[in-house]
Amino acid sequence: MSTPNTWFVYIVQCSDDTLYTGICCDVQRRIHEHNKLKSAARYTRSRRPVKLVYREQVACRRTAAQREHRIKKMKAEEKQALILQQAESDARIAPGTD
């Protein structure tokens, strides 16, 4: 559970398979906004639905903005590698229930 001062950098995959990177304090609320509300980013409003593919907790807004900037400068292949790395890490932490 995050505290009020916890910030996240996130990446969503849009319906056209493009990636959008943003920052927020409440990732689930922000994903809902991207998918349903006018307060979504202009980029994602025309590319709904979006799906959360990456989330990274950071210490403060400034750190989140800096990390967002670095991720936005990455090539698509580098972003995909980041997403895959997190997915593999998540799978090791919480193995599937087959």
Biopython code that builds the backbone (N, CA, C, O; Angstrom):
import numpy as np
from Bio.PDB.StructureBuilder import StructureBuilder

atoms = [
    (1, "MET", "N", (0.850, -1.184, 0.000)),
    (1, "MET", "CA", (0.000, 0.000, 0.000)),
    (1, "MET", "C", (0.890, 1.241, 0.000)),
    (1, "MET", "O", (1.875, 1.308, 0.735)),
    (2, "SER", "N", (0.539, 2.210, -0.820)),
    (2, "SER", "CA", (1.350, 3.413, -0.921)),
    (2, "SER", "C", (0.880, 4.474, 0.071)),
    (2, "SER", "O", (-0.282, 4.489, 0.477)),
    (3, "THR", "N", (1.785, 5.346, 0.447)),
    (3, "THR", "CA", (1.465, 6.462, 1.316)),
    (3, "THR", "C", (1.153, 7.665, 0.434)),
    (3, "THR", "O", (1.441, 7.630, -0.763)),
    (4, "PRO", "N", (0.571, 8.734, 0.990)),
    (4, "PRO", "CA", (0.219, 9.903, 0.175)),
    (4, "PRO", "C", (1.390, 10.523, -0.575)),
    (4, "PRO", "O", (1.187, 11.152, -1.613)),
    (5, "ASN", "N", (2.601, 10.360, -0.078)),
    (5, "ASN", "CA", (3.766, 10.951, -0.726)),
    (5, "ASN", "C", (4.481, 9.987, -1.656)),
    (5, "ASN", "O", (5.558, 10.306, -2.160)),
    (6, "THR", "N", (3.912, 8.830, -1.891)),
    (6, "THR", "CA", (4.521, 7.852, -2.771)),
    (6, "THR", "C", (4.147, 8.168, -4.208)),
    (6, "THR", "O", (2.983, 8.418, -4.521)),
    (7, "TRP", "N", (5.137, 8.153, -5.065)),
    (7, "TRP", "CA", (4.918, 8.411, -6.487)),
    (7, "TRP", "C", (5.291, 7.190, -7.296)),
    (7, "TRP", "O", (6.122, 6.382, -6.880)),
    (8, "PHE", "N", (4.674, 7.064, -8.447)),
    (8, "PHE", "CA", (4.939, 5.958, -9.346)),
    (8, "PHE", "C", (5.204, 6.484, -10.746)),
    (8, "PHE", "O", (4.629, 7.485, -11.172)),
    (9, "VAL", "N", (6.078, 5.797, -11.446)),
    (9, "VAL", "CA", (6.260, 5.973, -12.878)),
    (9, "VAL", "C", (5.593, 4.750, -13.480)),
    (9, "VAL", "O", (5.805, 3.632, -13.010)),
    (10, "TYR", "N", (4.788, 4.949, -14.515)),
    (10, "TYR", "CA", (4.080, 3.821, -15.100)),
    (10, "TYR", "C", (4.138, 3.889, -16.617)),
    (10, "TYR", "O", (4.340, 4.948, -17.211)),
    (11, "ILE", "N", (3.956, 2.721, -17.223)),
    (11, "ILE", "CA", (3.836, 2.631, -18.678)),
    (11, "ILE", "C", (2.565, 1.873, -18.977)),
    (11, "ILE", "O", (2.310, 0.817, -18.397)),
    (12, "VAL", "N", (1.763, 2.412, -19.885)),
    (12, "VAL", "CA", (0.584, 1.696, -20.364)),
    (12, "VAL", "C", (0.777, 1.364, -21.837)),
    (12, "VAL", "O", (1.419, 2.097, -22.589)),
    (13, "GLN", "N", (0.203, 0.246, -22.215)),
    (13, "GLN", "CA", (0.179, -0.133, -23.626)),
    (13, "GLN", "C", (-1.187, 0.260, -24.160)),
    (13, "GLN", "O", (-2.215, -0.149, -23.621)),
    (14, "CYS", "N", (-1.193, 1.048, -25.212)),
    (14, "CYS", "CA", (-2.435, 1.520, -25.808)),
    (14, "CYS", "C", (-2.995, 0.476, -26.777)),
    (14, "CYS", "O", (-2.313, -0.488, -27.126)),
    (15, "SER", "N", (-4.229, 0.676, -27.202)),
    (15, "SER", "CA", (-4.884, -0.285, -28.095)),
    (15, "SER", "C", (-4.169, -0.422, -29.432)),
    (15, "SER", "O", (-4.319, -1.440, -30.109)),
    (16, "ASP", "N", (-3.394, 0.585, -29.823)),
    (16, "ASP", "CA", (-2.633, 0.504, -31.079)),
    (16, "ASP", "C", (-1.208, -0.006, -30.846)),
    (16, "ASP", "O", (-0.351, 0.118, -31.720)),
    (17, "ASP", "N", (-0.957, -0.582, -29.656)),
    (17, "ASP", "CA", (0.326, -1.157, -29.250)),
    (17, "ASP", "C", (1.436, -0.128, -29.017)),
    (17, "ASP", "O", (2.598, -0.507, -28.875)),
    (18, "THR", "N", (1.103, 1.151, -28.975)),
    (18, "THR", "CA", (2.093, 2.148, -28.591)),
    (18, "THR", "C", (2.168, 2.197, -27.070)),
    (18, "THR", "O", (1.274, 1.712, -26.376)),
    (19, "LEU", "N", (3.238, 2.783, -26.567)),
    (19, "LEU", "CA", (3.447, 2.880, -25.127)),
    (19, "LEU", "C", (3.366, 4.337, -24.687)),
    (19, "LEU", "O", (3.851, 5.235, -25.375)),
    (20, "TYR", "N", (2.747, 4.556, -23.530)),
    (20, "TYR", "CA", (2.640, 5.880, -22.943)),
    (20, "TYR", "C", (3.209, 5.813, -21.542)),
    (20, "TYR", "O", (2.868, 4.910, -20.777)),
    (21, "THR", "N", (4.072, 6.756, -21.195)),
    (21, "THR", "CA", (4.700, 6.798, -19.872)),
    (21, "THR", "C", (4.185, 8.003, -19.104)),
    (21, "THR", "O", (4.064, 9.095, -19.659)),
    (22, "GLY", "N", (3.882, 7.806, -17.825)),
    (22, "GLY", "CA", (3.405, 8.901, -16.999)),
    (22, "GLY", "C", (3.806, 8.707, -15.549)),
    (22, "GLY", "O", (4.442, 7.716, -15.192)),
    (23, "ILE", "N", (3.421, 9.676, -14.710)),
    (23, "ILE", "CA", (3.659, 9.599, -13.272)),
    (23, "ILE", "C", (2.365, 9.917, -12.543)),
    (23, "ILE", "O", (1.509, 10.639, -13.054)),
    (24, "CYS", "N", (2.235, 9.366, -11.339)),
    (24, "CYS", "CA", (1.060, 9.640, -10.515)),
    (24, "CYS", "C", (1.274, 9.086, -9.113)),
    (24, "CYS", "O", (2.279, 8.426, -8.848)),
    (25, "CYS", "N", (0.342, 9.349, -8.229)),
    (25, "CYS", "CA", (0.382, 8.794, -6.873)),
    (25, "CYS", "C", (-0.504, 7.562, -6.740)),
    (25, "CYS", "O", (-0.250, 6.707, -5.891)),
    (26, "ASP", "N", (-1.535, 7.462, -7.565)),
    (26, "ASP", "CA", (-2.489, 6.349, -7.496)),
    (26, "ASP", "C", (-2.617, 5.743, -8.896)),
    (26, "ASP", "O", (-3.339, 6.268, -9.745)),
    (27, "VAL", "N", (-1.924, 4.659, -9.123)),
    (27, "VAL", "CA", (-1.856, 4.074, -10.466)),
    (27, "VAL", "C", (-3.219, 3.577, -10.931)),
    (27, "VAL", "O", (-3.604, 3.822, -12.074)),
    (28, "GLN", "N", (-3.957, 2.881, -10.063)),
    (28, "GLN", "CA", (-5.258, 2.345, -10.489)),
    (28, "GLN", "C", (-6.227, 3.463, -10.876)),
    (28, "GLN", "O", (-6.952, 3.345, -11.864)),
    (29, "ARG", "N", (-6.238, 4.544, -10.100)),
    (29, "ARG", "CA", (-7.093, 5.687, -10.430)),
    (29, "ARG", "C", (-6.693, 6.276, -11.780)),
    (29, "ARG", "O", (-7.547, 6.616, -12.598)),
    (30, "ARG", "N", (-5.389, 6.392, -12.000)),
    (30, "ARG", "CA", (-4.908, 6.992, -13.249)),
    (30, "ARG", "C", (-5.235, 6.119, -14.460)),
    (30, "ARG", "O", (-5.578, 6.640, -15.521)),
    (31, "ILE", "N", (-5.132, 4.807, -14.314)),
    (31, "ILE", "CA", (-5.492, 3.903, -15.410)),
    (31, "ILE", "C", (-6.980, 4.058, -15.721)),
    (31, "ILE", "O", (-7.377, 4.095, -16.885)),
    (32, "HIS", "N", (-7.791, 4.148, -14.677)),
    (32, "HIS", "CA", (-9.234, 4.386, -14.870)),
    (32, "HIS", "C", (-9.456, 5.690, -15.637)),
    (32, "HIS", "O", (-10.273, 5.734, -16.558)),
    (33, "GLU", "N", (-8.745, 6.737, -15.269)),
    (33, "GLU", "CA", (-8.875, 8.012, -15.974)),
    (33, "GLU", "C", (-8.468, 7.864, -17.438)),
    (33, "GLU", "O", (-9.152, 8.372, -18.327)),
    (34, "HIS", "N", (-7.363, 7.174, -17.691)),
    (34, "HIS", "CA", (-6.916, 6.979, -19.077)),
    (34, "HIS", "C", (-7.980, 6.248, -19.893)),
    (34, "HIS", "O", (-8.157, 6.532, -21.078)),
    (35, "ASN", "N", (-8.678, 5.322, -19.274)),
    (35, "ASN", "CA", (-9.641, 4.504, -20.008)),
    (35, "ASN", "C", (-11.047, 5.094, -20.079)),
    (35, "ASN", "O", (-11.792, 4.784, -21.008)),
    (36, "LYS", "N", (-11.423, 5.928, -19.129)),
    (36, "LYS", "CA", (-12.836, 6.329, -19.047)),
    (36, "LYS", "C", (-13.123, 7.828, -19.035)),
    (36, "LYS", "O", (-14.216, 8.241, -19.423)),
    (37, "LEU", "N", (-12.180, 8.642, -18.605)),
    (37, "LEU", "CA", (-12.510, 10.041, -18.325)),
    (37, "LEU", "C", (-11.828, 11.017, -19.273)),
    (37, "LEU", "O", (-10.862, 10.682, -19.958)),
    (38, "LYS", "N", (-12.364, 12.236, -19.289)),
    (38, "LYS", "CA", (-11.765, 13.305, -20.084)),
    (38, "LYS", "C", (-10.430, 13.761, -19.514)),
    (38, "LYS", "O", (-9.641, 14.394, -20.215)),
    (39, "SER", "N", (-10.170, 13.441, -18.240)),
    (39, "SER", "CA", (-8.904, 13.853, -17.626)),
    (39, "SER", "C", (-7.738, 12.974, -18.074)),
    (39, "SER", "O", (-6.614, 13.143, -17.601)),
    (40, "ALA", "N", (-8.001, 12.042, -18.978)),
    (40, "ALA", "CA", (-6.917, 11.225, -19.536)),
    (40, "ALA", "C", (-5.996, 12.104, -20.364)),
    (40, "ALA", "O", (-6.391, 13.170, -20.837)),
    (41, "ALA", "N", (-4.789, 11.653, -20.528)),
    (41, "ALA", "CA", (-3.851, 12.364, -21.396)),
    (41, "ALA", "C", (-4.410, 12.381, -22.816)),
    (41, "ALA", "O", (-5.025, 11.407, -23.251)),
    (42, "ARG", "N", (-4.208, 13.446, -23.517)),
    (42, "ARG", "CA", (-4.705, 13.569, -24.888)),
    (42, "ARG", "C", (-4.263, 12.373, -25.742)),
    (42, "ARG", "O", (-5.028, 11.858, -26.557)),
    (43, "TYR", "N", (-3.018, 11.947, -25.536)),
    (43, "TYR", "CA", (-2.470, 10.836, -26.319)),
    (43, "TYR", "C", (-3.284, 9.555, -26.116)),
    (43, "TYR", "O", (-3.574, 8.847, -27.080)),
    (44, "THR", "N", (-3.650, 9.259, -24.881)),
    (44, "THR", "CA", (-4.337, 7.992, -24.618)),
    (44, "THR", "C", (-5.840, 8.048, -24.897)),
    (44, "THR", "O", (-6.464, 7.008, -25.105)),
    (45, "ARG", "N", (-6.423, 9.234, -24.905)),
    (45, "ARG", "CA", (-7.878, 9.325, -25.138)),
    (45, "ARG", "C", (-8.293, 8.719, -26.462)),
    (45, "ARG", "O", (-9.377, 8.145, -26.565)),
    (46, "SER", "N", (-7.453, 8.835, -27.475)),
    (46, "SER", "CA", (-7.800, 8.295, -28.787)),
    (46, "SER", "C", (-7.240, 6.891, -29.007)),
    (46, "SER", "O", (-7.345, 6.340, -30.103)),
    (47, "ARG", "N", (-6.647, 6.318, -27.966)),
    (47, "ARG", "CA", (-6.022, 4.997, -28.110)),
    (47, "ARG", "C", (-6.503, 4.030, -27.033)),
    (47, "ARG", "O", (-5.754, 3.153, -26.603)),
    (48, "ARG", "N", (-7.720, 4.184, -26.609)),
    (48, "ARG", "CA", (-8.302, 3.338, -25.570)),
    (48, "ARG", "C", (-8.705, 1.991, -26.137)),
    (48, "ARG", "O", (-8.997, 1.876, -27.327)),
    (49, "PRO", "N", (-8.721, 0.971, -25.292)),
    (49, "PRO", "CA", (-8.335, 0.956, -23.883)),
    (49, "PRO", "C", (-6.828, 0.839, -23.732)),
    (49, "PRO", "O", (-6.118, 0.378, -24.626)),
    (50, "VAL", "N", (-6.365, 1.275, -22.559)),
    (50, "VAL", "CA", (-4.952, 1.119, -22.236)),
    (50, "VAL", "C", (-4.821, 0.043, -21.172)),
    (50, "VAL", "O", (-5.755, -0.221, -20.415)),
    (51, "LYS", "N", (-3.643, -0.575, -21.127)),
    (51, "LYS", "CA", (-3.375, -1.644, -20.162)),
    (51, "LYS", "C", (-2.053, -1.342, -19.463)),
    (51, "LYS", "O", (-1.052, -1.046, -20.115)),
    (52, "LEU", "N", (-2.055, -1.419, -18.149)),
    (52, "LEU", "CA", (-0.840, -1.188, -17.378)),
    (52, "LEU", "C", (0.152, -2.314, -17.650)),
    (52, "LEU", "O", (-0.175, -3.489, -17.482)),
    (53, "VAL", "N", (1.371, -1.952, -18.071)),
    (53, "VAL", "CA", (2.391, -2.963, -18.350)),
    (53, "VAL", "C", (3.648, -2.774, -17.505)),
    (53, "VAL", "O", (4.502, -3.660, -17.464)),
    (54, "TYR", "N", (3.772, -1.628, -16.830)),
    (54, "TYR", "CA", (4.962, -1.374, -16.017)),
    (54, "TYR", "C", (4.621, -0.350, -14.950)),
    (54, "TYR", "O", (3.915, 0.629, -15.191)),
    (55, "ARG", "N", (5.155, -0.614, -13.749)),
    (55, "ARG", "CA", (4.966, 0.330, -12.642)),
    (55, "ARG", "C", (6.207, 0.289, -11.779)),
    (55, "ARG", "O", (6.722, -0.782, -11.459)),
    (56, "GLU", "N", (6.684, 1.468, -11.405)),
    (56, "GLU", "CA", (7.891, 1.587, -10.589)),
    (56, "GLU", "C", (7.648, 2.620, -9.505)),
    (56, "GLU", "O", (7.316, 3.767, -9.803)),
    (57, "GLN", "N", (7.810, 2.230, -8.260)),
    (57, "GLN", "CA", (7.630, 3.149, -7.144)),
    (57, "GLN", "C", (8.898, 3.957, -6.943)),
    (57, "GLN", "O", (10.004, 3.417, -6.980)),
    (58, "VAL", "N", (8.730, 5.256, -6.730)),
    (58, "VAL", "CA", (9.867, 6.148, -6.486)),
    (58, "VAL", "C", (9.592, 6.991, -5.247)),
    (58, "VAL", "O", (8.470, 7.023, -4.743)),
    (59, "ALA", "N", (10.617, 7.665, -4.767)),
    (59, "ALA", "CA", (10.543, 8.354, -3.474)),
    (59, "ALA", "C", (9.722, 9.645, -3.484)),
    (59, "ALA", "O", (9.035, 9.948, -2.509)),
    (60, "CYS", "N", (9.789, 10.403, -4.576)),
    (60, "CYS", "CA", (9.132, 11.706, -4.570)),
    (60, "CYS", "C", (8.759, 12.118, -5.997)),
    (60, "CYS", "O", (9.139, 11.458, -6.964)),
    (61, "ARG", "N", (8.017, 13.204, -6.111)),
    (61, "ARG", "CA", (7.571, 13.666, -7.425)),
    (61, "ARG", "C", (8.758, 14.017, -8.321)),
    (61, "ARG", "O", (8.763, 13.696, -9.509)),
    (62, "ARG", "N", (9.737, 14.662, -7.758)),
    (62, "ARG", "CA", (10.903, 15.056, -8.555)),
    (62, "ARG", "C", (11.602, 13.831, -9.146)),
    (62, "ARG", "O", (11.945, 13.821, -10.328)),
    (63, "THR", "N", (11.809, 12.816, -8.337)),
    (63, "THR", "CA", (12.435, 11.581, -8.816)),
    (63, "THR", "C", (11.563, 10.922, -9.877)),
    (63, "THR", "O", (12.070, 10.401, -10.870)),
    (64, "ALA", "N", (10.257, 10.946, -9.665)),
    (64, "ALA", "CA", (9.329, 10.361, -10.644)),
    (64, "ALA", "C", (9.433, 11.086, -11.982)),
    (64, "ALA", "O", (9.485, 10.450, -13.034)),
    (65, "ALA", "N", (9.464, 12.407, -11.941)),
    (65, "ALA", "CA", (9.546, 13.188, -13.176)),
    (65, "ALA", "C", (10.874, 12.935, -13.900)),
    (65, "ALA", "O", (10.914, 12.859, -15.128)),
    (66, "GLN", "N", (11.945, 12.807, -13.138)),
    (66, "GLN", "CA", (13.247, 12.535, -13.751)),
    (66, "GLN", "C", (13.268, 11.153, -14.395)),
    (66, "GLN", "O", (13.773, 10.983, -15.505)),
    (67, "ARG", "N", (12.714, 10.165, -13.686)),
    (67, "ARG", "CA", (12.681, 8.801, -14.225)),
    (67, "ARG", "C", (11.771, 8.738, -15.453)),
    (67, "ARG", "O", (12.101, 8.079, -16.439)),
    (68, "GLU", "N", (10.629, 9.422, -15.391)),
    (68, "GLU", "CA", (9.719, 9.476, -16.542)),
    (68, "GLU", "C", (10.452, 10.036, -17.762)),
    (68, "GLU", "O", (10.330, 9.502, -18.865)),
    (69, "HIS", "N", (11.194, 11.084, -17.565)),
    (69, "HIS", "CA", (11.940, 11.708, -18.656)),
    (69, "HIS", "C", (12.943, 10.727, -19.265)),
    (69, "HIS", "O", (13.066, 10.623, -20.486)),
    (70, "ARG", "N", (13.662, 10.004, -18.389)),
    (70, "ARG", "CA", (14.644, 9.019, -18.887)),
    (70, "ARG", "C", (13.954, 7.906, -19.675)),
    (70, "ARG", "O", (14.446, 7.486, -20.723)),
    (71, "ILE", "N", (12.816, 7.430, -19.173)),
    (71, "ILE", "CA", (12.095, 6.356, -19.875)),
    (71, "ILE", "C", (11.570, 6.856, -21.215)),
    (71, "ILE", "O", (11.648, 6.142, -22.214)),
    (72, "LYS", "N", (11.037, 8.067, -21.246)),
    (72, "LYS", "CA", (10.506, 8.603, -22.503)),
    (72, "LYS", "C", (11.588, 8.750, -23.564)),
    (72, "LYS", "O", (11.293, 8.710, -24.759)),
    (73, "LYS", "N", (12.827, 8.917, -23.145)),
    (73, "LYS", "CA", (13.931, 9.042, -24.101)),
    (73, "LYS", "C", (14.425, 7.686, -24.608)),
    (73, "LYS", "O", (15.191, 7.623, -25.569)),
    (74, "MET", "N", (13.990, 6.610, -23.967)),
    (74, "MET", "CA", (14.422, 5.264, -24.373)),
    (74, "MET", "C", (13.817, 4.882, -25.722)),
    (74, "MET", "O", (12.744, 5.355, -26.098)),
    (75, "LYS", "N", (14.520, 4.029, -26.428)),
    (75, "LYS", "CA", (13.981, 3.443, -27.651)),
    (75, "LYS", "C", (12.910, 2.431, -27.263)),
    (75, "LYS", "O", (12.895, 1.933, -26.137)),
    (76, "ALA", "N", (12.021, 2.131, -28.196)),
    (76, "ALA", "CA", (10.930, 1.194, -27.932)),
    (76, "ALA", "C", (11.453, -0.150, -27.433)),
    (76, "ALA", "O", (10.863, -0.759, -26.541)),
    (77, "GLU", "N", (12.560, -0.608, -28.009)),
    (77, "GLU", "CA", (13.128, -1.899, -27.607)),
    (77, "GLU", "C", (13.601, -1.862, -26.154)),
    (77, "GLU", "O", (13.473, -2.849, -25.429)),
    (78, "GLU", "N", (14.142, -0.732, -25.736)),
    (78, "GLU", "CA", (14.602, -0.596, -24.352)),
    (78, "GLU", "C", (13.414, -0.584, -23.392)),
    (78, "GLU", "O", (13.482, -1.170, -22.312)),
    (79, "LYS", "N", (12.336, 0.075, -23.780)),
    (79, "LYS", "CA", (11.132, 0.082, -22.947)),
    (79, "LYS", "C", (10.560, -1.325, -22.834)),
    (79, "LYS", "O", (10.150, -1.748, -21.753)),
    (80, "GLN", "N", (10.533, -2.051, -23.953)),
    (80, "GLN", "CA", (10.020, -3.424, -23.927)),
    (80, "GLN", "C", (10.884, -4.295, -23.018)),
    (80, "GLN", "O", (10.356, -5.146, -22.302)),
    (81, "ALA", "N", (12.185, -4.102, -23.032)),
    (81, "ALA", "CA", (13.080, -4.861, -22.156)),
    (81, "ALA", "C", (12.797, -4.543, -20.687)),
    (81, "ALA", "O", (12.817, -5.441, -19.845)),
    (82, "LEU", "N", (12.536, -3.289, -20.380)),
    (82, "LEU", "CA", (12.201, -2.874, -19.022)),
    (82, "LEU", "C", (10.905, -3.548, -18.574)),
    (82, "LEU", "O", (10.811, -4.049, -17.453)),
    (83, "ILE", "N", (9.918, -3.556, -19.453)),
    (83, "ILE", "CA", (8.626, -4.177, -19.162)),
    (83, "ILE", "C", (8.800, -5.676, -18.939)),
    (83, "ILE", "O", (8.248, -6.233, -17.990)),
    (84, "LEU", "N", (9.559, -6.322, -19.805)),
    (84, "LEU", "CA", (9.795, -7.760, -19.700)),
    (84, "LEU", "C", (10.546, -8.094, -18.417)),
    (84, "LEU", "O", (10.226, -9.078, -17.749)),
    (85, "GLN", "N", (11.530, -7.293, -18.073)),
    (85, "GLN", "CA", (12.301, -7.520, -16.853)),
    (85, "GLN", "C", (11.385, -7.485, -15.629)),
    (85, "GLN", "O", (11.505, -8.325, -14.737)),
    (86, "GLN", "N", (10.473, -6.517, -15.586)),
    (86, "GLN", "CA", (9.561, -6.437, -14.448)),
    (86, "GLN", "C", (8.601, -7.621, -14.439)),
    (86, "GLN", "O", (8.311, -8.173, -13.377)),
    (87, "ALA", "N", (8.108, -8.016, -15.601)),
    (87, "ALA", "CA", (7.182, -9.148, -15.681)),
    (87, "ALA", "C", (7.851, -10.424, -15.186)),
    (87, "ALA", "O", (7.236, -11.211, -14.467)),
    (88, "GLU", "N", (9.102, -10.629, -15.566)),
    (88, "GLU", "CA", (9.837, -11.810, -15.112)),
    (88, "GLU", "C", (10.071, -11.760, -13.607)),
    (88, "GLU", "O", (9.974, -12.783, -12.928)),
    (89, "SER", "N", (10.375, -10.591, -13.091)),
    (89, "SER", "CA", (10.577, -10.426, -11.658)),
    (89, "SER", "C", (9.277, -10.699, -10.899)),
    (89, "SER", "O", (9.289, -11.365, -9.865)),
    (90, "ASP", "N", (8.170, -10.190, -11.408)),
    (90, "ASP", "CA", (6.858, -10.420, -10.780)),
    (90, "ASP", "C", (6.501, -11.895, -10.794)),
    (90, "ASP", "O", (5.929, -12.401, -9.829)),
    (91, "ALA", "N", (6.831, -12.594, -11.875)),
    (91, "ALA", "CA", (6.521, -14.024, -11.989)),
    (91, "ALA", "C", (7.321, -14.835, -10.971)),
    (91, "ALA", "O", (6.822, -15.832, -10.450)),
    (92, "ARG", "N", (8.551, -14.422, -10.683)),
    (92, "ARG", "CA", (9.356, -15.116, -9.674)),
    (92, "ARG", "C", (8.810, -14.890, -8.272)),
    (92, "ARG", "O", (8.863, -15.784, -7.428)),
    (93, "ILE", "N", (8.283, -13.692, -8.024)),
    (93, "ILE", "CA", (7.763, -13.353, -6.702)),
    (93, "ILE", "C", (6.436, -14.057, -6.453)),
    (93, "ILE", "O", (6.211, -14.604, -5.373)),
    (94, "ALA", "N", (5.568, -14.042, -7.441)),
    (94, "ALA", "CA", (4.230, -14.632, -7.291)),
    (94, "ALA", "C", (3.968, -15.608, -8.435)),
    (94, "ALA", "O", (3.339, -15.244, -9.428)),
    (95, "PRO", "N", (4.448, -16.845, -8.303)),
    (95, "PRO", "CA", (4.247, -17.811, -9.376)),
    (95, "PRO", "C", (2.774, -18.063, -9.630)),
    (95, "PRO", "O", (1.951, -17.979, -8.718)),
    (96, "GLY", "N", (2.442, -18.376, -10.890)),
    (96, "GLY", "CA", (1.048, -18.630, -11.278)),
    (96, "GLY", "C", (0.469, -19.834, -10.576)),
    (96, "GLY", "O", (1.195, -20.700, -10.088)),
    (97, "THR", "N", (-0.839, -19.876, -10.533)),
    (97, "THR", "CA", (-1.551, -20.996, -9.908)),
    (97, "THR", "C", (-2.118, -21.861, -11.004)),
    (97, "THR", "O", (-3.220, -21.613, -11.493)),
    (98, "ASP", "N", (-1.371, -22.875, -11.392)),
    (98, "ASP", "CA", (-1.797, -23.780, -12.463)),
    (98, "ASP", "C", (-2.598, -24.927, -11.925)),
    (98, "ASP", "O", (-3.037, -25.786, -12.690)),
]
sb = StructureBuilder()
sb.init_structure("model")
sb.init_model(0)
sb.init_chain("A")
sb.init_seg("    ")
for serial, (resi, resn, name, xyz) in enumerate(atoms, 1):
    if name == "N":
        sb.init_residue(resn, " ", resi, " ")
    sb.init_atom(name, np.array(xyz, "f"), 0.0, 1.0, " ", f" {name:<3s}", serial, name[0])
structure = sb.get_structure()
